[in-house]
Amino acid sequence: IYCQETRGVSITPVEGYSKEAFFVAFNTHCARHGIPTSLKTDMMSAFISAAKECGHDAVMEEYTEIFDSMSIEWEFIPAGSQWRNPSESLVKSLKQLTKHIEHHDRAPVLTAAELGLLCANIEEILNRRPLTACVDGDDMVIISPNHLIMGRGSRHAVPGPMREVDPLARSKLIHD
């Protein structure tokens, strides 16, 4: 989710293409950041196609009813609109940050908690990007979405031990 006001990004994993999975992720976002007053989305054609392919119903009216019940104004962004560029740029950055996780038999399998941690770290990195600068005397402070969200430019990530991942052991962990 990309905030038009702060230019901050929020990344929440979604467990599938069902309406229920979408709203669990959306409500998780709302619990952390508050309920937005408005949403701007594309027509969700890829989401709806994927949902149908997976055997789920994705009826736009159901989403509209739920957003209306939360007093959220839902607006569709036309193709080629000025509102698409920042969001599309963030999607590209997200893909670049996750490209090292390859999807094949030897790729590490992430637990739900690890995927959530990965998303949180990527979100924090994307929210470090500069928006503007403020000059106070001889000091210049770069303002980023993190300044607006957390009150500081960055959090200090706790480094974890680097270890080699055995794909077979990870797969067994997930299935057991």
C-alpha positions as CSV (number, residue, x, y, z in Angstrom):
1,I,0.0,0.0,0.0
2,Y,1.4,3.4,-1.0
3,C,0.4,6.5,1.0
4,Q,-0.3,9.5,-1.2
5,E,0.3,11.9,1.8
6,T,3.6,10.6,3.2
7,R,4.8,8.7,0.2
8,G,5.4,5.8,2.6
9,V,4.9,2.2,1.6
10,S,3.4,-0.7,3.6
11,I,4.0,-4.2,2.5
12,T,1.9,-7.0,4.0
13,P,2.0,-10.6,2.7
14,V,-1.3,-12.0,1.4
15,E,-1.9,-15.7,1.8
16,G,-3.8,-16.1,-1.5
17,Y,-6.1,-14.6,-4.0
18,S,-9.4,-15.0,-2.1
19,K,-11.4,-12.0,-0.8
20,E,-10.9,-13.2,2.7
21,A,-7.1,-13.3,2.3
22,F,-7.1,-9.8,0.9
23,F,-9.1,-8.4,3.8
24,V,-6.9,-10.2,6.4
25,A,-3.9,-8.4,4.9
26,F,-5.8,-5.1,4.5
27,N,-7.0,-5.3,8.1
28,T,-3.5,-6.0,9.3
29,H,-2.4,-2.8,7.5
30,C,-5.2,-0.9,9.1
31,A,-4.4,-2.2,12.6
32,R,-0.8,-1.0,12.2
33,H,-1.4,2.3,10.4
34,G,-5.0,3.2,10.9
35,I,-7.9,3.0,8.4
36,P,-7.3,5.2,5.4
37,T,-10.0,7.7,4.3
38,S,-9.5,6.8,0.7
39,L,-8.0,4.2,-1.6
40,K,-6.8,4.6,-5.2
41,T,-6.3,1.3,-7.0
42,D,-6.1,0.1,-10.5
43,M,-9.0,-2.0,-11.8
44,M,-7.4,-5.1,-10.1
45,S,-7.8,-7.1,-13.4
46,A,-4.7,-9.2,-12.6
47,F,-5.9,-9.9,-9.1
48,I,-9.4,-10.8,-10.3
49,S,-8.0,-13.1,-13.1
50,A,-5.7,-14.9,-10.6
51,A,-8.5,-15.3,-8.1
52,K,-10.7,-16.9,-10.8
53,E,-7.9,-19.1,-11.9
54,C,-7.5,-20.3,-8.3
55,G,-11.2,-21.0,-8.0
56,H,-12.1,-18.0,-5.9
57,D,-14.9,-15.4,-6.5
58,A,-13.6,-11.9,-6.9
59,V,-16.6,-9.6,-7.3
60,M,-15.8,-5.9,-7.3
61,E,-19.1,-5.1,-5.6
62,E,-18.1,-7.2,-2.5
63,Y,-15.0,-5.1,-2.1
64,T,-17.0,-1.9,-2.6
65,E,-19.5,-2.9,0.1
66,I,-16.7,-3.6,2.6
67,F,-14.9,-0.4,1.9
68,D,-18.1,1.5,2.1
69,S,-18.8,-0.1,5.5
70,M,-15.4,1.2,6.7
71,S,-16.2,4.7,5.3
72,I,-13.3,4.4,2.8
73,E,-13.7,6.2,-0.5
74,W,-12.5,3.8,-3.3
75,E,-11.4,5.4,-6.5
76,F,-10.0,3.6,-9.6
77,I,-6.9,5.0,-11.3
78,P,-7.2,5.1,-15.1
79,A,-4.4,3.5,-17.1
80,G,-1.6,6.0,-17.9
81,S,-2.6,8.2,-15.0
82,Q,-0.1,10.4,-13.0
83,W,-1.0,8.4,-9.9
84,R,0.4,5.2,-11.3
85,N,4.0,6.3,-11.6
86,P,5.0,6.4,-7.9
87,S,3.2,3.1,-7.2
88,E,4.7,1.4,-10.3
89,S,8.2,2.6,-9.3
90,L,7.8,1.1,-5.8
91,V,6.6,-2.2,-7.3
92,K,9.8,-2.2,-9.4
93,S,11.9,-1.5,-6.3
94,L,10.2,-4.3,-4.4
95,K,10.9,-6.7,-7.2
96,Q,14.6,-5.6,-7.3
97,L,14.9,-6.2,-3.5
98,T,13.4,-9.6,-3.7
99,K,15.1,-10.9,-7.0
100,H,17.7,-12.8,-5.0
101,I,14.9,-15.1,-3.8
102,E,14.6,-17.4,-6.7
103,H,11.6,-19.6,-7.2
104,H,12.9,-23.1,-8.0
105,D,13.5,-26.3,-6.2
106,R,16.7,-25.1,-4.6
107,A,15.3,-21.8,-3.3
108,P,14.9,-21.4,0.4
109,V,11.4,-21.8,1.7
110,L,10.3,-19.0,4.0
111,T,8.0,-19.5,7.0
112,A,5.2,-17.0,7.4
113,A,7.1,-15.2,10.1
114,E,10.3,-15.0,7.9
115,L,8.2,-13.7,5.0
116,G,6.7,-11.1,7.2
117,L,10.2,-10.1,8.4
118,L,11.4,-9.9,4.9
119,C,8.5,-7.6,3.9
120,A,9.0,-5.4,7.0
121,N,12.7,-5.0,6.2
122,I,12.0,-4.2,2.5
123,E,9.3,-1.7,3.7
124,E,11.8,0.1,6.0
125,I,14.4,0.3,3.2
126,L,11.9,1.7,0.7
127,N,10.8,4.3,3.3
128,R,14.3,5.6,3.6
129,R,14.2,7.2,0.2
130,P,14.5,11.0,0.4
131,L,11.5,13.2,-0.2
132,T,13.0,16.6,0.5
133,A,15.6,18.4,2.6
134,C,15.3,20.9,5.4
135,V,18.0,23.4,6.3
136,D,18.3,24.5,9.9
137,G,21.3,26.9,10.2
138,D,24.3,25.0,9.1
139,D,22.6,21.6,9.3
140,M,20.7,20.0,6.4
141,V,18.3,17.1,7.3
142,I,17.0,14.8,4.6
143,I,13.3,14.0,5.1
144,S,12.1,10.6,4.1
145,P,8.8,8.7,4.6
146,N,10.3,7.1,7.7
147,H,10.6,10.6,9.3
148,L,6.9,11.1,8.8
149,I,6.0,7.6,9.9
150,M,8.4,6.9,12.7
151,G,9.8,10.3,13.5
152,R,13.3,9.3,12.4
153,G,15.1,8.5,9.2
154,S,15.7,4.8,9.8
155,R,15.4,2.2,12.4
156,H,18.5,0.2,13.3
157,A,18.0,-3.3,12.1
158,V,19.2,-6.1,14.4
159,P,21.8,-8.1,12.4
160,G,21.1,-11.8,12.4
161,P,23.6,-14.6,12.0
162,M,24.3,-15.5,8.4
163,R,23.9,-19.2,7.8
164,E,23.7,-21.5,4.8
165,V,20.2,-22.7,4.1
166,D,19.5,-26.3,3.2
167,P,16.4,-26.2,0.9
168,L,15.4,-29.8,1.8
169,A,15.6,-29.2,5.5
170,R,13.6,-25.9,5.1
171,S,11.0,-27.7,3.0
172,K,10.6,-30.4,5.6
173,L,10.3,-27.7,8.4
174,I,7.4,-26.1,6.5
175,H,5.6,-29.3,5.7
176,D,5.9,-30.8,9.2
